[in-house]
């Protein structure tokens, strides 16, 4: 379940998407492809969002949140792709009790709850200003990018 503050960020992002803000998916893909294994969050995370913010309407608070959300959507597609690939690899070789795939699912669900709580915290820590929506949206983007890379890297160690 998405926290109340995260839902506010998503509503703001929806308003920005109405302004036709978009990110270059190839920029995000290049970041994903060039990220070294087990290196954490690469500096290129956010590049597509930064480019988006140069579009008309992209530099307002709503625009910035919309650009961050647009990049997050790309990272989320990568995350889902990497989760499915990791799960397929685990399922192919799994003979444990309980299966590793169940542990992976449990971990993924826990990670989603952690991400939502962490980004709600980022939102709440910035009370009193519109920066709170930017902080929460940035948190969602960064954590989603990081998890997609973790899932990719996990397959090398299975």
Secondary structure by P-SEA (a helix, b strand, c coil): cccaaaaaaaaaaaaaaaacccccaaaaaaaaaacccccccccccaaaaaaaaaccccccaaaaaaaaaaaaaaaaaaaaaaaaaaaaaaaacccccccaaaaaaaaaaaaaaaaaaaaaaaaaaaccccaaaaaaaaaaaaaaaaaaaaaaaaaaac
